[in-house]
Amino acid sequence: MRKIFFLLFLSLAFVACDEKAQIEIPNSEPKLVAASFIEANQDTLEVFLSWTLPIYYNVDGELKSEAGAEVSLSKEGQTFPCYYDATKERYIALVLGFQGGDEISLNVNYKNEKQLKATTILSPAPQYDINYLGLKHVNEMDWDEYYHQIEFTCRNAEASNFYRMLFHVYISNPNMQGYTSEYFLEDYSLHQLTPNQKITLLLSDYNLYDANTVVDSIRYYVYGLNEDYYRYHTTLWNNQYNDVFVEPTIVYSNVEGGLGILSGYHRTSGVF
């Protein structure tokens, strides 16, 4: 008898309940979104304007820009109106080049119905030491990995300094006449460093699996970021929106009246 009850209980445990549920997805009013990443010492700056989409909307391709707004950038009371470029789908401002320490403001007026405002302070130029330490070969369980080793030392004096780096590697192959290539190695992490703090970057290089490949040179770009740029890209990367098993992260925004980001950076470069 006990076996009968046990089998009956076991069979009921695997019986699935099928019930249709009506889930109401709330409708929210679209919000205006503005994004501008200001590079210091440039005379042409861009602002992208768009709208938020419902959470159940499947984005196919790039977001459509909003062309019907009045947009301007300003510094110390001086205003730089933006014009809309239909080819780039961006608002363009012609300025005299903003410098580190400048406080920049963004103003958007959409048909006198919505107004956006944002302010950011450009960071000083990045100060650093950077050295190429050579190649590193790692063999683990018959699997070879090749890395470029790059040592980076923060020389800015602020308590917290923010950086991002991009590397272009120029290679050639003597067995392939006229063969040259340029490709990118990017460390996707952002770096928050204190004065004189030193880090070592390991950049994987798949081209080095071919013994005939020669690395001719490496051009590096070091971006000195302001905190708005750092916080926005950190939360954007942490969001991991393609992973359904990770809890979403609220992406940083410093735009009043809507959503978006106004931030800035300095870019410097050199060659190994």
C-alpha positions in Angstrom: 0.0 0.0 0.0 2.8 2.4 0.9 4.3 1.8 -2.6 1.0 2.7 -4.2 0.8 6.0 -2.3 4.4 6.8 -3.1 3.9 6.1 -6.8 0.8 8.2 -6.8 2.6 11.1 -5.0 5.5 10.8 -7.5 3.2 11.0 -10.5 1.4 14.0 -9.2 4.7 15.8 -8.5 5.5 15.7 -12.3 2.1 16.9 -13.4 2.4 20.5 -14.7 -0.3 23.1 -14.2 -1.2 25.1 -17.3 -2.8 28.4 -16.7 -3.0 31.4 -18.9 -2.0 34.7 -17.2 -2.9 38.2 -18.4 0.2 40.3 -17.7 -0.4 44.0 -18.1 2.7 45.9 -19.4 2.5 49.5 -18.3 2.5 52.2 -21.0 4.8 55.1 -20.2 5.2 58.4 -22.0 8.3 58.4 -24.2 11.1 60.5 -22.8 13.5 62.6 -24.8 17.1 61.3 -24.7 20.2 63.4 -25.4 23.8 62.2 -25.7 27.0 64.1 -26.3 30.6 63.1 -25.6 32.7 66.3 -25.8 36.3 65.9 -26.9 38.6 68.7 -25.7 40.3 70.9 -28.3 37.9 70.1 -31.1 36.0 72.7 -33.1 33.1 70.4 -34.2 30.9 68.7 -31.6 27.9 66.4 -32.0 24.7 65.9 -30.0 22.4 62.9 -30.6 18.7 63.3 -29.8 16.2 60.4 -29.7 13.3 59.0 -27.7 12.9 56.1 -25.3 11.1 53.0 -26.5 8.7 50.7 -24.7 10.3 47.7 -22.8 8.6 45.2 -25.2 9.8 47.0 -28.3 12.3 45.1 -30.4 14.9 47.4 -31.8 15.8 46.6 -35.4 18.9 48.6 -36.3 19.9 52.0 -34.9 17.6 54.3 -33.0 15.9 57.0 -35.1 17.1 60.5 -34.2 14.8 63.4 -33.4 15.3 66.3 -35.8 12.7 68.8 -34.7 14.4 70.4 -31.6 16.4 73.5 -30.8 19.8 72.4 -29.4 22.7 74.5 -28.1 25.9 74.1 -26.1 27.2 76.9 -23.9 30.2 77.9 -21.8 30.5 80.9 -19.4 27.5 82.6 -21.0 28.7 82.1 -24.6 26.1 80.0 -26.6 26.9 77.8 -29.6 23.7 76.9 -31.5 23.6 73.5 -33.2 22.3 72.7 -36.6 20.9 69.4 -37.6 22.9 67.3 -40.1 20.5 64.9 -41.8 23.3 62.7 -43.1 24.9 62.1 -39.7 21.5 62.4 -38.0 23.2 64.5 -35.4 23.1 68.1 -34.2 26.4 69.8 -34.9 28.0 72.7 -33.0 30.9 74.7 -34.3 33.0 75.9 -31.3 36.5 77.2 -30.6 37.6 74.2 -28.7 36.7 73.5 -25.1 39.5 73.1 -22.6 40.1 71.1 -19.4 38.2 72.7 -16.5 35.5 74.3 -18.8 32.0 73.9 -17.5 29.8 73.0 -20.5 26.0 73.1 -20.6 23.6 71.5 -23.0 20.1 73.0 -23.6 17.4 71.3 -25.7 13.9 72.7 -26.5 11.5 70.4 -28.2 8.5 72.4 -29.6 8.2 74.3 -26.3 6.9 71.1 -24.8 10.0 69.5 -23.4 13.2 71.0 -22.2 16.4 69.2 -21.4 19.4 70.5 -19.5 22.7 69.0 -18.5 26.1 70.3 -17.3 29.5 68.7 -17.2 33.1 69.8 -16.4 35.8 68.7 -18.8 38.7 66.8 -17.2 42.3 68.0 -17.4 44.6 66.4 -20.0 45.7 62.9 -19.0 49.2 62.8 -17.4 50.8 59.3 -17.4 53.8 57.1 -18.2 53.3 54.2 -20.5 55.8 51.5 -21.5 55.7 48.4 -23.7 57.1 45.4 -21.7 57.2 43.0 -24.6 55.2 39.8 -25.4 54.0 37.2 -23.0 53.5 33.6 -24.1 51.2 31.4 -22.0 50.7 27.7 -22.6 48.0 26.0 -20.6 46.8 22.5 -21.4 48.2 22.7 -25.0 46.5 26.0 -25.6 48.8 28.9 -26.5 48.0 32.5 -25.7 50.0 35.6 -26.7 49.7 38.9 -25.0 51.2 42.4 -25.4 52.2 43.6 -22.0 51.8 47.3 -21.4 52.6 49.2 -18.2 50.6 52.3 -17.4 51.2 54.7 -14.5 48.8 57.5 -13.5 50.5 60.9 -13.2 47.4 63.1 -12.7 47.2 64.6 -9.2 43.5 64.4 -8.6 42.3 61.9 -5.9 40.5 59.9 -8.5 41.5 59.9 -12.2 39.7 58.1 -15.0 41.2 56.6 -18.1 40.4 54.4 -21.1 42.8 53.1 -23.7 42.7 51.9 -27.3 45.5 50.2 -29.2 46.1 50.0 -33.0 48.5 47.2 -33.9 50.3 47.4 -37.3 51.6 44.0 -38.5 53.2 42.5 -41.6 54.0 39.0 -42.8 57.2 38.5 -44.9 55.8 35.5 -46.7 52.9 37.5 -48.1 54.2 40.3 -50.3 52.6 43.6 -49.6 50.7 42.2 -46.6 50.0 44.8 -43.9 47.2 45.0 -41.5 45.9 47.4 -38.8 43.6 46.1 -36.2 42.3 47.1 -32.8 43.1 45.8 -29.3 40.9 47.4 -26.7 40.7 46.9 -23.0 37.0 47.3 -22.5 37.4 48.1 -18.8 37.5 51.6 -17.5 40.2 52.6 -15.1 39.9 54.6 -11.9 43.4 55.3 -10.6 45.0 57.3 -7.8 48.2 59.4 -8.3 51.2 57.3 -9.2 49.1 54.1 -9.3 50.6 51.5 -11.7 48.7 48.8 -13.7 49.7 46.2 -16.3 47.5 45.6 -19.3 47.5 42.2 -21.0 46.3 42.5 -24.6 45.6 39.2 -26.4 46.9 39.1 -30.0 45.5 36.3 -32.2 47.8 37.3 -35.1 50.8 36.0 -33.3 49.7 32.4 -33.7 51.4 32.7 -37.2 55.1 32.6 -36.6 55.7 34.6 -39.8 53.7 37.6 -38.4 55.8 40.6 -37.5 54.5 43.4 -35.2 55.8 46.6 -36.8 54.4 49.1 -34.4 51.6 49.8 -31.9 49.8 53.2 -31.7 48.1 53.8 -28.4 45.4 56.3 -27.5 44.9 57.3 -23.9 41.6 58.9 -23.0 41.4 61.1 -19.9 37.8 61.0 -18.8 35.6 63.1 -16.6 33.5 61.4 -14.0 30.3 61.7 -16.0 31.9 59.7 -18.8 33.2 57.1 -16.5 30.0 56.6 -14.6 27.9 56.4 -17.7 30.1 53.8 -19.5 30.6 51.8 -16.3 26.9 51.4 -15.7 26.2 50.8 -19.4 28.8 48.0 -19.5 27.5 46.5 -16.2 24.0 46.5 -17.5 24.8 43.4 -19.7 21.5 43.8 -21.5 22.0 40.7 -23.6 22.2 38.4 -20.6 18.7 37.5 -19.4 20.1 36.0 -16.1 21.7 39.3 -14.9 19.7 41.9 -13.1 19.5 45.1 -15.1 21.5 48.1 -14.0 20.1 51.6 -14.1 22.3 53.5 -16.5 23.8 56.7 -15.2 22.1 59.9 -16.6 22.9 63.5 -15.8 20.2 65.1 -18.1 17.4 67.0 -16.4 13.9 66.8 -18.0 14.7 63.5 -19.8 17.4 61.0 -20.0 20.9 60.8 -21.4 24.5 61.9 -20.9 26.7 65.0 -21.4 30.3 64.1 -20.7 33.8 64.9 -21.9 37.3 63.6 -22.4 40.9 64.4 -23.6 42.6 62.1 -26.1 46.3 61.7 -26.5 48.4 59.3 -28.5 51.8 57.9 -29.1 53.6 55.0 -30.8 55.6 51.9 -29.5 
